Amino acid sequence: MLPRVDQTLHAIVTDLESRGLLDSTLILMMGEFGRGPVINKNAGRDHWTRVMSMVMAGGGLRHGQVIGSTDRRGSDIASRPVLPGDLAATVYRHLGIDPASQWIDRQGRPVSIVTDGGQPIAELG
């Protein structure tokens, strides 16, 4: 029997904490899309790009909170959207990389490493 996601996440967080490594290790558990709030005709759920959930642990973050919410059906964002650029900025900050950094493309033009004006997720500290 394969371990369930919750058992696996618990195991890695517990192991890192016992070794004193949890604050310096950032754990992200997510997919590239959410699942639709309604069961489809095949008794499954479709890909849902408007809303998804994820878990962040370790990394010296402020934990034990939910950031954002969906509407009653779970089909659209109701409050505090977190965009991909915000997530990227948060990870870069954890790695000690300034999210405002740029790299230079082959034509010599600066390109931001964080897109869409993303900012580190303030609630995480």
NORNORUR-V681915 format. One record per helix or strand. SS is the DSSP state (helix for helix, strand for strand). FROM is the first residue (numbers start at 0). LEN is the number of residues. If there is no record, write none. Layout:
SS|FROM|LEN, SS|FROM|LEN
This chain:
helix|4|14, helix|21|3, strand|25|4, strand|33|6, strand|44|4, strand|54|4, strand|68|2, strand|76|3, helix|83|11, strand|101|3, strand|109|3, helix|121|3
